[in-house]
Amino acid sequence: MITKLVTGLFKSRAKELCIQMFKDPRMDNAFDKYIEDTKEFRARLKRPALTSREDLKNAINNNPNLEPFVEL
């Protein structure tokens, strides 16, 4: 019985804190920044040589500072 009472108090307090937290504009800005950073990261992953083996070979062969790619 005591555990149910403590659990109920904990849940109600946690709910109040979450409501207050999401009203804070800093939290909203943090989520917006996370979404933008995720989009930017995904865009960087789509650069040449990061999506397939063929892209990697082409990127190595097109770079004059690297030796040509040789299949083993």
N, C-alpha and C positions, 0 to 999 in steps of 0.2 A: 504494500500500500504506500509506503514512504517513497519507494522508487517511482511509482506512478505520479505522485505529487511533485517530486523533484524533476522528473522528466517533463511534466506539464509546465512547470515554472520555467525550465530551461528553454523549452520550445517557444513559449510566449515571449520571453525576453529576447531570444534570437530573432524572432519575427519582427519585434519592435526595432531592433538594431539594424536589420536589413532594410526596413522601410526608411529609416533615417539615413542610412548609407546611400541608398539609391536616390534620395532627394538632393544629395550633395553634388554640385556641378563638377567637382573635381573627379568624382567617380564616372560621371557621364563622359567627361573628356578623356579619361583613361580608357574607357571602352572604345571610343571613337579612334583614339591613337592606336589601340591594338588592332582594330579592323583595318586601318590604313597601312600599318606596318605589315600585316599579313598579306594584303594585296601586293605591296611592294616586294615582299619576299617571294611570293609566287611568281611575280613578273621576272625577278632575277633568276629564278630557276628555269625559266623558259629561254634563257640566253643560249646561244649555240654551245654545244659540247656538254650540256647538262641534261639532255633529254634522251639521247640514244648513243649507241656505239658509233653509228655512222656520223653523227654530228661531231663527236669527239675526234674521229679520224680526219674529217674535213677541217676542223678548227686547227688541228696540229699541222696538217699539210699546208694550210693557208698562212701560218705564222712563220715569218722568215727567221725568227730567233730560235726556232726548234728544229730538230732533225726530223725528216719525213717519217711518218708512221709506217712501221714494217710489221706485217702479219707474221706471227711465229707458228 
